[in-house]
């Protein structure tokens, strides 16, 4: 690269922040953008369908784990902590502790219980509601990347 120029001067910005609400007024940058880019930009994803009954703390909304699953999760957490303490006394590092077959088996079961939790989807929706923008790939950038062909990426 010539002196005084950045090595990354060729890099194309691929992501653009777009408001999640399709009814939001266009920003100054969107108004200044050429019409060809506006037509090519990918459409916004449809918002997740949930109403007042889906909100946290709504009346009549009861999402709880069964007592047996909760007890099993607590038992697994205690077993994992106990086994890791034993392995630490033996002088094993954290990476070796995670690779222990018994710890790995218990951890996989604990993750499966978390994944099957009925309140998981509600927590994810609540977390995503706070995000006001979604990163969207520009069609022009994708075309520019695909121009040499998929085997040249």
Protein Blocks (a to p, Z undefined) as FASTA:
>chain_A
ZZhiafklmpccfbdcddfblkbccdfklmmpcfklmmmpccddddddddfklpghiahi
acdddfklmmmmmmmmmmmmmmmmmmmmnopafklmmmpmklmmmmmmmmmmmmmpmklm
mmmmmmmmmpmbdcdddfklmmmmmmnopklZZ
